[in-house]
Amino acid sequence: GIQVEQSPPDLILQEGANSTLRCNFSDSVNNLQWFHQNPWGQLINLFYIPSGTKQNGRLSATTVATERYSLLYISSSQTTDSGVYFCAVGARGAQKLVFGQGTRLTINP
Amino acid sequence: DGGITQSPKYLFRKEGQNVTLSCEQNLNHDAMYWYRQDPGQGLRLIYYSQIVNDFQKGDIAEGYSVSREKKESFPLTVTSAQKNPTAFYLCASSIYTEAFFGQGTRLTVV
């Protein structure tokens, strides 16, 4: 099945810094989503982005489907950005999402 | 409000007992899913259903069972055959391909 790798596994930054999270996947996809898992465990949808670029406030994402990777950018980080960020992909012809292991982001004040 | 509701939020089970986790959605989504998350790990797929009265095993279906009698509901039963059931369980539904998640149920075996 399709493999998903996220990097880095952990990232510690000071408030105000910018960060880039990466997601590599092993096959063609028809779905790619970025989620933020909050301290209570809920998965918050950030982007649905099987290809192209999207922006939402301080967050933006880019997926280069032909090269099988996606990037999540967080600018001017705030302590509330802390948590685990997951990339999940759906392979072509498959309904289900396969998750990476996540990047744990810690923003210190 | 539209959304996905999981209940209960916390559940304690004695060894050898079956328990059922509830998942209800009012988003009119056709597909529904159950995932399991262990501490510090990603999510792994247990079962999914694309239409009523049909469901497929995911990657870790052993020791679990599901039903899909109504479009809105996709309950998960954790049976006594599941050797290590303590985990965080997340239900999701999707329209076309974008998925949305409920708030999860934390199951602890005591």
Backbone of each chain as ProteinMPNN parsed JSONL, in Angstrom:
{"seq_chain_A": "GIQVEQSPPDLILQEGANSTLRCNFSDSVNNLQWFHQNPWGQLINLFYIPSGTKQNGRLSATTVATERYSLLYISSSQTTDSGVYFCAVGARGAQKLVFGQGTRLTINP", "coords_chain_A": {"N_chain_A": [[0.807, -1.2, 0.0], [0.19, 2.372, -0.097], [2.745, 4.533, 1.123], [3.483, 6.872, 3.706], [5.489, 9.489, 4.713], [6.521, 11.69, 7.218], [8.289, 14.683, 8.011], [10.107, 17.121, 9.996], [10.185, 14.685, 12.73], [9.932, 15.897, 15.218], [9.712, 19.291, 16.279], [10.922, 22.2, 17.611], [10.324, 25.491, 18.427], [10.693, 29.064, 18.799], [8.227, 31.461, 19.738], [6.861, 33.34, 17.084], [8.572, 32.487, 15.117], [9.074, 30.96, 11.857], [7.911, 27.963, 10.201], [8.397, 24.854, 8.445], [6.808, 22.005, 7.398], [7.066, 18.706, 6.195], [5.726, 16.306, 3.899], [6.063, 13.251, 2.457], [5.044, 10.978, -0.076], [4.34, 7.728, -1.467], [3.061, 7.037, -3.832], [0.747, 7.782, -6.549], [-1.846, 10.118, -5.77], [-5.277, 10.855, -4.918], [-6.235, 12.35, -2.978], [-5.202, 14.521, -0.435], [-4.656, 15.527, 2.766], [-4.094, 17.883, 5.392], [-3.901, 17.893, 8.877], [-4.428, 19.239, 12.173], [-3.795, 18.087, 15.32], [-5.348, 18.695, 18.287], [-4.709, 19.42, 21.846], [-6.665, 17.896, 23.124], [-7.084, 15.832, 21.514], [-8.651, 15.997, 19.238], [-8.963, 16.038, 15.694], [-8.287, 18.603, 13.585], [-9.313, 19.939, 10.568], [-7.054, 21.269, 8.273], [-6.127, 21.712, 5.597], [-7.376, 20.621, 2.466], [-5.755, 19.28, -0.072], [-4.906, 17.991, -2.742], [-3.374, 18.785, -4.871], [-1.469, 21.667, -5.968], [-1.566, 25.002, -4.453], [-2.582, 26.437, -1.38], [-3.836, 28.934, 0.867], [-4.427, 29.965, 4.207], [-4.841, 32.367, 6.256], [-2.185, 32.518, 8.531], [-1.233, 30.122, 7.749], [-0.153, 28.001, 5.105], [-0.191, 25.754, 2.292], [1.406, 23.504, 0.06], [1.204, 21.226, -2.573], [3.027, 19.091, -4.564], [2.2, 17.072, -6.777], [3.303, 15.524, -8.829], [5.878, 15.104, -7.966], [5.469, 13.917, -5.615], [5.165, 15.031, -2.958], [4.265, 17.107, -0.157], [4.044, 20.291, 1.412], [3.697, 22.027, 4.449], [3.347, 25.238, 5.61], [3.948, 27.348, 8.323], [3.622, 30.513, 9.46], [4.974, 33.134, 11.519], [4.72, 31.884, 14.157], [2.554, 30.89, 16.852], [1.898, 30.175, 20.335], [-0.37, 28.669, 20.478], [-0.287, 27.201, 18.192], [0.998, 24.906, 18.755], [1.213, 21.315, 18.919], [0.303, 18.235, 17.28], [0.906, 17.646, 13.897], [-0.616, 16.178, 11.194], [-0.248, 14.516, 8.106], [-2.279, 13.117, 5.622], [-3.082, 10.749, 3.158], [-4.909, 9.719, 0.229], [-4.841, 7.06, -1.87], [-4.978, 6.764, -5.474], [-8.03, 5.547, -6.651], [-8.685, 4.481, -4.246], [-10.669, 4.662, -1.314], [-9.967, 5.141, 1.294], [-8.065, 6.932, 3.837], [-4.58, 7.198, 4.411], [-2.384, 7.628, 7.044], [0.453, 9.646, 7.974], [3.156, 9.534, 10.433], [3.184, 11.843, 11.822], [4.15, 15.22, 12.83], [5.459, 16.61, 15.663], [4.928, 19.683, 16.931], [6.281, 22.199, 18.883], [5.791, 25.259, 20.302], [7.454, 27.67, 21.921], [7.027, 30.265, 24.382]], "CA_chain_A": [[0.0, 0.0, 0.0], [0.882, 3.65, -0.153], [3.51, 4.894, 2.315], [3.507, 8.313, 3.983], [6.55, 9.848, 5.651], [6.532, 13.099, 7.592], [9.523, 15.157, 8.64], [10.797, 16.286, 10.987], [9.264, 14.114, 13.716], [9.747, 16.886, 16.276], [10.196, 20.628, 15.923], [10.749, 23.121, 18.736], [10.607, 26.84, 17.947], [10.242, 30.193, 19.609], [7.079, 32.207, 19.213], [7.232, 34.289, 16.041], [9.373, 31.836, 14.072], [8.368, 30.283, 10.758], [8.246, 26.541, 10.143], [7.996, 24.095, 7.266], [6.629, 20.585, 7.648], [7.085, 18.01, 4.92], [5.041, 15.019, 3.771], [6.387, 12.506, 1.236], [4.193, 9.815, -0.276], [5.023, 6.787, -2.367], [2.296, 6.706, -5.038], [-0.184, 8.841, -6.967], [-2.934, 10.291, -4.808], [-6.408, 11.701, -5.298], [-6.614, 13.086, -1.776], [-4.166, 14.791, 0.54], [-5.172, 16.446, 3.769], [-3.302, 18.236, 6.561], [-4.698, 18.048, 10.081], [-3.781, 19.606, 13.422], [-4.436, 17.414, 16.445], [-5.249, 19.566, 19.448], [-4.352, 18.676, 23.067], [-7.75, 17.007, 23.517], [-7.094, 14.722, 20.575], [-9.478, 16.202, 18.051], [-8.284, 16.369, 14.448], [-8.848, 19.793, 12.949], [-8.945, 20.02, 9.146], [-6.352, 22.477, 7.882], [-6.186, 21.839, 4.142], [-7.613, 19.532, 1.524], [-4.872, 19.828, -1.096], [-4.258, 16.949, -3.547], [-2.392, 19.427, -5.748], [-1.54, 23.118, -5.945], [-1.235, 25.786, -3.28], [-3.674, 27.11, -0.703], [-3.441, 29.712, 2.033], [-5.479, 30.301, 5.152], [-4.202, 33.14, 7.309], [-0.743, 32.294, 8.668], [-0.901, 28.798, 7.244], [-0.298, 27.717, 3.685], [0.246, 24.406, 1.937], [1.681, 23.259, -1.354], [1.396, 19.827, -2.939], [3.568, 18.844, -5.895], [1.769, 15.683, -6.931], [4.206, 14.799, -9.731], [7.081, 14.749, -7.217], [4.986, 13.153, -4.471], [5.387, 15.608, -1.653], [3.477, 18.266, 0.225], [4.655, 21.108, 2.444], [2.827, 22.892, 5.24], [4.083, 26.378, 6.133], [3.327, 28.118, 9.395], [4.392, 31.742, 9.646], [4.751, 33.873, 12.779], [4.127, 30.865, 15.037], [2.006, 31.246, 18.157], [1.902, 29.007, 21.231], [-1.558, 27.862, 20.161], [0.011, 26.326, 17.049], [1.598, 23.664, 19.249], [0.41, 20.115, 18.747], [0.805, 17.301, 16.278], [0.39, 17.878, 12.552], [-0.652, 14.95, 10.404], [-0.548, 14.458, 6.688], [-2.976, 11.882, 5.28], [-3.283, 10.67, 1.71], [-5.738, 8.674, -0.333], [-4.299, 6.62, -3.156], [-5.941, 6.756, -6.585], [-8.875, 4.362, -6.66], [-8.94, 4.026, -2.882], [-11.478, 5.601, -0.554], [-9.477, 5.361, 2.647], [-6.914, 7.789, 4.081], [-3.434, 6.627, 5.104], [-1.764, 8.706, 7.8], [1.846, 9.627, 8.402], [3.35, 9.422, 11.88], [2.984, 13.149, 12.423], [5.217, 16.095, 13.308], [5.072, 17.269, 16.913], [5.419, 21.064, 16.939], [6.213, 22.889, 20.174], [6.116, 26.684, 20.197], [7.737, 28.222, 23.254], [6.79, 31.729, 24.452]], "C_chain_A": [[0.844, 1.255, 0.0], [1.558, 3.944, 1.188], [3.551, 6.406, 2.45], [4.58, 8.58, 5.025], [6.512, 11.341, 5.936], [7.851, 13.461, 8.256], [9.411, 16.65, 8.931], [9.788, 15.666, 11.947], [8.961, 15.076, 14.856], [10.356, 18.204, 15.842], [9.877, 21.555, 17.092], [11.196, 24.503, 18.288], [10.174, 27.878, 18.974], [9.058, 30.866, 18.925], [7.571, 33.238, 18.195], [8.025, 33.681, 14.907], [8.462, 31.249, 13.001], [8.789, 28.822, 10.721], [7.72, 25.925, 8.853], [7.957, 22.62, 7.623], [6.478, 19.895, 6.303], [6.369, 16.673, 5.01], [5.426, 14.411, 2.426], [5.475, 11.293, 1.128], [4.68, 9.015, -1.479], [4.288, 6.49, -3.674], [1.379, 7.876, -5.397], [-1.365, 8.898, -6.014], [-4.068, 11.1, -5.425], [-6.909, 12.489, -4.101], [-5.369, 13.304, -0.936], [-4.721, 15.833, 1.498], [-4.108, 16.672, 4.833], [-4.264, 18.473, 7.719], [-3.806, 18.55, 11.213], [-4.53, 18.881, 14.537], [-4.236, 18.258, 17.693], [-4.976, 18.746, 20.718], [-5.437, 17.714, 23.544], [-7.913, 15.851, 22.53], [-7.888, 14.929, 19.307], [-8.632, 16.584, 16.844], [-9.021, 17.523, 13.769], [-8.377, 19.832, 11.495], [-8.245, 21.354, 8.863], [-6.507, 22.713, 6.383], [-6.569, 20.514, 3.506], [-6.879, 19.954, 0.261], [-4.171, 18.717, -1.876], [-3.268, 17.492, -4.573], [-2.523, 20.937, -5.575], [-1.184, 23.737, -4.611], [-2.48, 26.437, -2.723], [-3.124, 27.884, 0.484], [-4.654, 29.997, 2.89], [-4.817, 31.035, 6.323], [-2.699, 32.933, 7.34], [-0.303, 30.943, 8.128], [-1.064, 28.746, 5.729], [0.237, 26.323, 3.413], [0.443, 24.33, 0.442], [1.857, 21.777, -1.553], [1.897, 19.765, -4.377], [3.338, 17.361, -6.172], [2.74, 14.886, -7.806], [5.48, 14.368, -9.023], [6.746, 14.1, -5.881], [5.416, 13.733, -3.128], [4.45, 16.783, -1.45], [4.196, 18.981, 1.367], [3.589, 21.939, 3.138], [3.702, 23.982, 5.859], [3.275, 27.06, 7.23], [4.194, 29.345, 9.619], [4.015, 32.394, 10.975], [4.07, 32.999, 13.823], [3.652, 31.446, 16.359], [1.966, 29.984, 19.013], [0.715, 28.1, 20.958], [-1.367, 26.988, 18.927], [0.619, 25.0, 17.503], [0.637, 22.493, 19.087], [1.047, 19.223, 17.706], [0.106, 17.57, 14.952], [0.5, 16.585, 11.755], [-0.934, 15.252, 8.945], [-1.234, 13.122, 6.439], [-3.274, 11.888, 3.793], [-4.225, 9.532, 1.357], [-5.197, 8.31, -1.698], [-5.389, 6.637, -4.225], [-6.711, 5.442, -6.569], [-9.202, 3.841, -5.276], [-9.717, 5.087, -2.125], [-10.811, 6.007, 0.745], [-8.259, 6.278, 2.674], [-5.841, 7.016, 4.828], [-2.666, 7.771, 5.751], [-0.258, 8.517, 7.937], [1.918, 9.569, 9.917], [3.247, 10.763, 12.585], [4.264, 13.899, 12.721], [4.706, 16.784, 14.564], [5.741, 18.636, 16.958], [5.205, 21.665, 18.326], [6.666, 24.319, 19.971], [6.263, 27.239, 21.607], [7.554, 29.737, 23.265], [8.101, 32.498, 24.579]], "O_chain_A": [[2.07, 1.194, 0.087], [1.013, 3.642, 2.25], [3.641, 7.132, 1.46], [4.582, 7.969, 6.094], [6.476, 12.159, 5.016], [8.449, 12.655, 8.969], [8.715, 17.373, 8.218], [8.633, 16.092, 11.971], [7.856, 15.07, 15.398], [11.367, 18.245, 15.14], [8.726, 21.681, 17.508], [12.322, 24.671, 17.819], [9.397, 27.597, 19.886], [8.918, 30.838, 17.703], [8.571, 33.92, 18.421], [8.144, 34.286, 13.841], [7.262, 31.067, 13.203], [9.889, 28.475, 11.153], [6.75, 26.395, 8.258], [8.946, 22.055, 8.092], [5.848, 20.423, 5.386], [6.396, 15.998, 6.039], [5.147, 14.99, 1.376], [5.169, 10.653, 2.134], [5.337, 9.541, -2.378], [4.812, 5.78, -4.532], [1.256, 8.838, -4.638], [-1.829, 7.874, -5.513], [-3.859, 11.914, -6.325], [-7.898, 13.215, -4.2], [-4.573, 12.385, -0.744], [-5.197, 16.888, 1.081], [-3.321, 15.777, 5.14], [-5.285, 19.145, 7.581], [-2.597, 18.322, 11.218], [-5.742, 19.036, 14.686], [-3.106, 18.511, 18.11], [-5.008, 17.516, 20.676], [-5.139, 16.795, 24.307], [-8.783, 14.997, 22.701], [-7.806, 14.115, 18.387], [-7.689, 17.366, 16.965], [-10.201, 17.428, 13.432], [-7.177, 19.764, 11.226], [-8.771, 22.423, 9.171], [-6.958, 23.774, 5.954], [-6.15, 19.443, 3.942], [-7.315, 20.883, -0.42], [-2.97, 18.512, -1.701], [-2.426, 16.753, -5.083], [-3.545, 21.431, -5.1], [-0.582, 23.096, -3.749], [-3.329, 26.927, -3.467], [-2.081, 27.537, 1.038], [-5.753, 30.237, 2.39], [-4.303, 30.413, 7.253], [-2.01, 33.134, 6.339], [0.894, 30.662, 8.064], [-1.969, 29.351, 5.154], [1.017, 25.777, 4.194], [-0.246, 24.989, -0.336], [2.576, 21.128, -0.794], [1.277, 20.312, -5.289], [4.17, 16.514, -5.845], [2.973, 13.705, -7.553], [6.105, 13.384, -9.417], [7.643, 13.771, -5.104], [5.956, 13.029, -2.274], [3.921, 17.368, -2.394], [4.87, 18.351, 2.182], [2.692, 22.486, 2.496], [4.678, 23.686, 6.548], [2.08, 27.313, 7.08], [5.377, 29.221, 9.934], [2.905, 32.23, 11.481], [2.988, 33.323, 14.312], [4.259, 32.364, 16.911], [1.996, 28.868, 18.495], [0.789, 26.892, 21.184], [-2.198, 26.124, 18.647], [0.738, 24.07, 16.705], [-0.583, 22.658, 19.114], [2.191, 19.433, 17.302], [-1.116, 17.704, 14.89], [1.569, 15.982, 11.659], [-1.74, 16.117, 8.604], [-0.817, 12.101, 6.986], [-3.672, 12.911, 3.235], [-4.33, 8.533, 2.068], [-5.104, 9.16, -2.584], [-6.576, 6.535, -3.915], [-6.123, 4.364, -6.484], [-9.925, 2.853, -5.144], [-9.453, 6.28, -2.276], [-11.059, 7.102, 1.251], [-7.524, 6.395, 1.694], [-6.139, 6.271, 5.762], [-2.337, 8.76, 5.095], [0.242, 7.394, 8.007], [0.895, 9.557, 10.603], [3.225, 10.816, 13.815], [5.332, 13.301, 12.85], [3.672, 17.451, 14.55], [6.966, 18.737, 17.016], [4.1, 21.642, 18.868], [7.785, 24.568, 19.523], [5.307, 27.269, 22.382], [7.88, 30.416, 22.291], [8.091, 33.727, 24.649]]}, "seq_chain_B": "DGGITQSPKYLFRKEGQNVTLSCEQNLNHDAMYWYRQDPGQGLRLIYYSQIVNDFQKGDIAEGYSVSREKKESFPLTVTSAQKNPTAFYLCASSIYTEAFFGQGTRLTVV", "coords_chain_B": {"N_chain_B": [[-26.321, 21.968, 14.56], [-24.163, 20.829, 11.954], [-22.279, 17.815, 11.931], [-19.976, 15.375, 13.322], [-20.579, 13.042, 15.753], [-19.23, 11.461, 18.48], [-19.601, 8.997, 20.969], [-19.221, 7.25, 24.117], [-17.149, 9.928, 25.495], [-15.121, 9.078, 27.174], [-14.307, 5.77, 28.106], [-14.425, 2.896, 30.063], [-13.391, -0.402, 30.362], [-13.777, -3.72, 31.456], [-11.532, -6.469, 31.378], [-12.255, -8.982, 28.97], [-14.799, -8.171, 28.333], [-17.175, -7.062, 25.886], [-17.438, -3.941, 24.184], [-19.275, -1.15, 22.85], [-18.718, 1.495, 20.662], [-20.062, 4.603, 19.796], [-20.893, 6.304, 16.761], [-22.138, 8.975, 15.083], [-23.374, 10.819, 12.292], [-24.487, 13.853, 10.785], [-24.107, 14.89, 8.322], [-24.797, 13.955, 5.911], [-23.031, 12.306, 4.593], [-21.7, 9.696, 2.546], [-19.598, 7.856, 3.05], [-17.99, 6.315, 5.83], [-15.678, 5.924, 8.585], [-13.501, 4.108, 10.837], [-10.816, 4.75, 12.974], [-7.844, 3.914, 14.78], [-5.766, 5.194, 17.35], [-2.68, 4.993, 18.88], [-0.605, 5.987, 21.683], [1.57, 8.621, 20.751], [1.611, 7.87, 18.125], [0.612, 7.559, 14.62], [-2.591, 7.436, 12.88], [-4.432, 4.444, 12.466], [-6.284, 2.448, 10.216], [-9.319, 0.83, 10.958], [-11.949, -0.179, 10.169], [-14.019, 0.525, 7.297], [-16.767, 2.085, 5.577], [-18.575, 2.444, 2.635], [-21.137, 2.597, 1.714], [-24.528, 2.135, 2.878], [-25.157, -0.889, 4.646], [-22.876, -2.142, 3.818], [-19.419, -2.836, 4.304], [-15.864, -2.666, 4.778], [-12.837, -4.338, 5.763], [-10.151, -2.72, 7.412], [-6.706, -2.011, 8.032], [-6.231, -3.112, 10.549], [-8.283, -4.902, 11.556], [-8.814, -7.108, 13.168], [-10.442, -8.451, 15.977], [-12.331, -6.513, 16.171], [-15.668, -5.324, 15.324], [-18.212, -4.098, 13.079], [-21.217, -2.311, 12.063], [-23.502, -1.152, 9.56], [-26.259, -0.002, 9.355], [-27.772, 2.229, 9.008], [-27.451, 5.301, 7.205], [-26.505, 7.387, 8.737], [-25.161, 6.323, 10.904], [-22.484, 4.471, 12.403], [-21.519, 2.221, 14.235], [-18.914, 0.897, 16.346], [-17.759, -2.139, 17.593], [-15.744, -3.28, 20.134], [-14.319, -6.222, 20.686], [-13.857, -9.004, 22.994], [-11.838, -10.39, 21.899], [-9.959, -8.661, 20.999], [-6.725, -7.979, 21.647], [-5.282, -5.882, 22.785], [-6.871, -3.41, 23.605], [-6.823, -0.832, 24.67], [-6.801, 2.458, 23.768], [-7.072, 5.387, 21.648], [-9.928, 6.176, 19.896], [-11.077, 7.133, 16.75], [-13.627, 8.4, 14.733], [-14.665, 8.975, 11.39], [-16.101, 10.774, 8.607], [-16.814, 11.118, 5.094], [-17.144, 13.208, 2.206], [-17.124, 12.783, -1.176], [-13.829, 12.873, -1.343], [-12.68, 14.305, 0.821], [-12.169, 14.116, 4.273], [-13.734, 14.268, 7.517], [-13.482, 14.516, 11.055], [-14.702, 13.078, 14.155], [-14.744, 13.796, 17.725], [-13.545, 11.806, 19.149], [-13.086, 8.79, 21.145], [-11.825, 7.727, 24.189], [-10.665, 4.707, 25.148], [-10.188, 2.578, 27.836], [-8.851, -0.304, 29.23], [-9.516, -1.946, 32.195]], "CA_chain_B": [[-25.058, 22.072, 13.848], [-23.731, 19.617, 11.293], [-21.017, 17.313, 12.421], [-19.809, 13.966, 13.662], [-20.656, 12.914, 17.201], [-18.801, 10.191, 19.043], [-19.886, 8.847, 22.39], [-18.906, 8.306, 25.058], [-15.828, 10.512, 25.331], [-14.235, 8.179, 27.896], [-14.946, 4.481, 28.322], [-13.594, 1.953, 30.784], [-13.887, -1.753, 30.111], [-13.083, -4.814, 32.127], [-11.042, -7.494, 30.452], [-13.233, -10.007, 28.64], [-16.089, -7.592, 27.97], [-17.336, -6.336, 24.635], [-17.997, -2.598, 24.313], [-19.623, -0.543, 21.57], [-18.498, 2.93, 20.541], [-21.055, 5.174, 18.897], [-20.509, 7.367, 15.84], [-23.29, 9.463, 14.324], [-23.091, 12.03, 11.513], [-25.653, 14.464, 10.132], [-23.558, 15.614, 7.18], [-25.269, 13.256, 4.71], [-21.894, 11.69, 3.922], [-21.875, 8.274, 2.269], [-18.518, 7.038, 3.592], [-17.624, 6.481, 7.23], [-14.441, 5.216, 8.906], [-12.995, 4.034, 12.203], [-9.363, 4.703, 13.113], [-7.291, 3.742, 16.12], [-4.503, 5.892, 17.57], [-1.925, 4.679, 20.094], [0.193, 7.16, 22.104], [2.73, 8.988, 19.953], [1.555, 7.242, 16.803], [-0.389, 8.028, 13.676], [-3.878, 6.743, 12.909], [-4.517, 3.229, 11.655], [-7.666, 2.192, 9.813], [-9.898, -0.408, 11.471], [-12.995, -0.54, 9.212], [-14.664, 1.639, 6.628], [-18.018, 1.747, 4.885], [-18.84, 3.427, 1.592], [-22.58, 2.708, 1.574], [-25.291, 1.401, 3.885], [-25.158, -2.351, 4.578], [-21.629, -2.647, 3.249], [-18.231, -2.316, 4.964], [-14.634, -3.391, 4.454], [-11.799, -4.339, 6.772], [-8.962, -1.911, 7.205], [-5.421, -2.658, 8.281], [-6.142, -3.739, 11.871], [-9.678, -5.227, 11.864], [-8.961, -8.257, 14.07], [-10.926, -8.12, 17.31], [-13.339, -5.456, 16.052], [-16.754, -5.543, 14.388], [-18.989, -2.892, 12.797], [-22.444, -2.456, 11.293], [-23.905, 0.109, 8.893], [-27.675, -0.194, 9.046], [-28.284, 3.538, 8.626], [-26.418, 6.158, 6.629], [-26.001, 8.308, 9.74], [-24.59, 5.651, 12.061], [-21.468, 3.464, 12.11], [-20.976, 1.824, 15.538], [-17.765, -0.013, 16.408], [-17.704, -3.002, 18.773], [-14.434, -3.817, 20.498], [-14.653, -7.506, 21.293], [-12.878, -9.559, 23.931], [-10.746, -10.963, 21.105], [-8.948, -7.611, 20.751], [-5.772, -8.25, 22.72], [-4.769, -4.657, 23.392], [-7.862, -2.446, 23.148], [-6.645, 0.513, 25.214], [-6.374, 3.344, 22.679], [-7.961, 6.494, 21.293], [-10.641, 5.76, 18.68], [-11.611, 8.266, 16.01], [-14.57, 8.116, 13.645], [-14.655, 10.007, 10.364], [-16.972, 10.591, 7.449], [-16.283, 11.879, 3.972], [-17.894, 13.525, 0.994], [-16.121, 12.566, -2.212], [-12.632, 12.338, -0.712], [-12.257, 15.012, 2.021], [-12.687, 13.485, 5.478], [-13.908, 15.069, 8.727], [-13.398, 13.615, 12.194], [-15.331, 13.334, 15.421], [-13.84, 14.202, 18.801], [-12.84, 10.638, 19.638], [-13.413, 8.074, 22.384], [-10.652, 7.099, 24.826], [-11.037, 3.439, 25.758], [-9.185, 2.029, 28.752], [-9.18, -1.598, 29.815], [-9.093, -1.949, 33.602]], "C_chain_B": [[-24.724, 20.753, 13.174], [-22.424, 19.147, 11.851], [-21.046, 15.832, 12.686], [-19.73, 13.862, 15.182], [-20.245, 11.523, 17.621], [-19.159, 10.158, 20.522], [-19.607, 7.419, 22.831], [-17.527, 8.895, 24.777], [-14.769, 9.639, 26.005], [-14.999, 6.895, 28.195], [-13.952, 3.549, 29.005], [-14.218, 0.57, 30.638], [-13.093, -2.75, 30.922], [-12.62, -5.807, 31.075], [-12.118, -8.547, 30.225], [-14.596, -9.48, 28.236], [-16.045, -7.003, 26.571], [-17.872, -4.939, 24.957], [-18.261, -2.03, 22.923], [-19.445, 0.96, 21.645], [-19.45, 3.469, 19.483], [-20.442, 6.249, 18.01], [-21.726, 7.726, 14.996], [-22.889, 10.719, 13.553], [-24.375, 12.539, 10.861], [-25.214, 15.302, 8.939], [-24.009, 15.024, 5.848], [-24.103, 12.669, 3.897], [-22.149, 10.204, 3.703], [-20.857, 7.411, 3.004], [-18.255, 7.364, 5.06], [-16.479, 5.548, 7.549], [-14.235, 5.141, 10.415], [-11.479, 3.889, 12.17], [-9.015, 4.487, 14.583], [-5.983, 4.508, 16.206], [-3.923, 5.469, 18.904], [-1.014, 5.854, 20.417], [1.415, 7.392, 21.224], [2.736, 8.431, 18.544], [0.559, 7.944, 15.888], [-1.672, 7.227, 13.806], [-3.844, 5.531, 11.991], [-5.984, 2.866, 11.427], [-8.148, 0.837, 10.302], [-10.923, -0.959, 10.464], [-13.459, 0.718, 8.497], [-15.874, 1.139, 5.849], [-18.299, 2.845, 3.866], [-20.33, 3.614, 1.357], [-23.247, 1.899, 2.681], [-25.254, -0.098, 3.578], [-23.931, -2.928, 3.886], [-20.452, -2.035, 3.999], [-17.057, -3.224, 4.634], [-13.66, -3.3, 5.613], [-10.689, -3.375, 6.384], [-7.725, -2.715, 7.55], [-5.363, -3.44, 9.588], [-7.528, -4.159, 12.358], [-9.843, -6.337, 12.905], [-9.379, -7.813, 15.46], [-11.956, -7.015, 17.334], [-14.465, -5.906, 15.14], [-17.537, -4.239, 14.225], [-20.316, -3.295, 12.145], [-22.74, -1.116, 10.644], [-25.344, -0.077, 8.412], [-28.339, 1.105, 8.607], [-27.138, 4.386, 8.102], [-25.742, 6.997, 7.703], [-25.13, 7.644, 10.802], [-23.615, 4.55, 11.671], [-20.839, 3.033, 13.432], [-19.864, 0.8, 15.426], [-17.831, -0.81, 17.702], [-16.284, -3.52, 18.947], [-14.698, -5.102, 21.254], [-13.554, -7.956, 22.244], [-11.697, -10.189, 23.198], [-9.653, -9.941, 20.789], [-7.973, -7.634, 21.92], [-5.295, -6.993, 23.443], [-5.688, -3.497, 23.021], [-7.675, -1.027, 23.671], [-6.046, 1.412, 24.151], [-7.38, 4.478, 22.555], [-8.589, 6.144, 19.95], [-11.313, 6.974, 18.038], [-12.481, 7.782, 14.859], [-14.518, 9.278, 12.66], [-15.724, 9.724, 9.323], [-16.427, 11.449, 6.318], [-17.309, 12.068, 2.871], [-16.861, 13.553, -0.123], [-14.853, 12.054, -1.557], [-12.228, 13.061, 0.564], [-12.954, 14.45, 3.245], [-12.736, 14.475, 6.635], [-14.041, 14.109, 9.9], [-14.258, 14.063, 13.367], [-14.286, 13.619, 16.482], [-13.146, 13.026, 19.469], [-13.389, 10.063, 20.927], [-12.126, 7.448, 22.918], [-11.137, 5.862, 25.574], [-9.873, 2.939, 26.606], [-9.685, 0.704, 29.303], [-8.631, -1.631, 31.233], [-9.156, -3.371, 34.175]], "O_chain_B": [[-24.963, 19.683, 13.735], [-21.558, 19.947, 12.205], [-21.992, 15.128, 12.334], [-18.907, 14.523, 15.814], [-20.825, 10.529, 17.184], [-19.036, 11.157, 21.231], [-19.732, 6.483, 22.041], [-16.814, 8.403, 23.904], [-13.664, 9.476, 25.487], [-16.191, 6.929, 28.5], [-12.8, 3.426, 28.589], [-15.43, 0.405, 30.777], [-11.875, -2.631, 31.055], [-13.241, -5.961, 30.023], [-12.807, -8.958, 31.159], [-15.463, -10.256, 27.835], [-15.01, -6.507, 26.125], [-18.661, -4.771, 25.887], [-17.581, -2.369, 21.955], [-19.946, 1.619, 22.557], [-19.623, 2.874, 18.419], [-19.581, 7.012, 18.449], [-22.272, 6.883, 14.284], [-22.168, 11.573, 14.069], [-25.231, 11.758, 10.443], [-25.857, 16.291, 8.587], [-23.649, 15.53, 4.785], [-24.183, 12.552, 2.674], [-22.736, 9.533, 4.551], [-21.205, 6.352, 3.527], [-18.29, 8.522, 5.474], [-16.302, 4.519, 6.898], [-14.721, 5.984, 11.169], [-10.927, 3.049, 11.46], [-9.777, 4.828, 15.488], [-5.182, 4.49, 15.272], [-4.584, 5.569, 19.938], [-0.681, 6.638, 19.528], [2.199, 6.475, 20.981], [3.746, 8.509, 17.844], [-0.221, 8.796, 16.315], [-1.824, 6.431, 14.732], [-3.301, 5.582, 10.887], [-6.812, 2.968, 12.332], [-7.486, -0.18, 10.096], [-10.772, -2.077, 9.97], [-13.317, 1.829, 9.008], [-15.99, -0.04, 5.514], [-18.264, 4.031, 4.194], [-20.755, 4.658, 0.862], [-22.604, 1.081, 3.339], [-25.31, -0.517, 2.422], [-23.949, -4.069, 3.423], [-20.472, -0.843, 4.303], [-17.228, -4.386, 4.264], [-13.651, -2.319, 6.356], [-10.336, -3.229, 5.213], [-7.691, -3.934, 7.386], [-4.535, -4.339, 9.729], [-7.914, -3.805, 13.472], [-10.927, -6.484, 13.469], [-8.767, -6.925, 16.054], [-12.412, -6.616, 18.406], [-14.264, -6.763, 14.279], [-17.529, -3.384, 15.11], [-20.512, -4.439, 11.737], [-22.288, -0.072, 11.115], [-25.601, -0.281, 7.226], [-29.355, 1.082, 7.913], [-25.989, 4.209, 8.507], [-24.55, 7.291, 7.606], [-24.425, 8.34, 11.533], [-23.866, 3.788, 10.737], [-19.717, 3.445, 13.727], [-19.865, -0.05, 14.536], [-17.945, -0.235, 18.784], [-15.702, -4.115, 18.04], [-15.247, -5.071, 22.356], [-12.472, -7.373, 22.293], [-10.671, -10.487, 23.81], [-8.557, -10.307, 20.363], [-8.352, -7.343, 23.055], [-4.939, -7.062, 24.619], [-5.312, -2.671, 22.19], [-8.309, -0.102, 23.163], [-4.933, 1.178, 23.682], [-8.391, 4.523, 23.256], [-7.885, 5.852, 18.983], [-12.02, 7.735, 18.699], [-12.111, 6.874, 14.116], [-14.346, 10.43, 13.058], [-16.191, 8.595, 9.174], [-15.671, 12.392, 6.551], [-18.19, 11.24, 2.638], [-15.853, 14.254, -0.035], [-14.796, 10.869, -1.23], [-11.481, 12.483, 1.353], [-14.178, 14.32, 3.266], [-11.916, 15.387, 6.735], [-14.627, 13.034, 9.775], [-14.513, 15.253, 13.556], [-13.092, 13.679, 16.19], [-12.242, 13.229, 20.279], [-14.063, 10.746, 21.698], [-11.426, 6.733, 22.201], [-11.922, 5.962, 26.517], [-8.73, 2.886, 26.153], [-10.814, 0.609, 29.786], [-7.447, -1.38, 31.46], [-8.838, -3.579, 35.346]]}, "name": "protein", "num_of_chains": 2, "seq": "GIQVEQSPPDLILQEGANSTLRCNFSDSVNNLQWFHQNPWGQLINLFYIPSGTKQNGRLSATTVATERYSLLYISSSQTTDSGVYFCAVGARGAQKLVFGQGTRLTINPDGGITQSPKYLFRKEGQNVTLSCEQNLNHDAMYWYRQDPGQGLRLIYYSQIVNDFQKGDIAEGYSVSREKKESFPLTVTSAQKNPTAFYLCASSIYTEAFFGQGTRLTVV"}
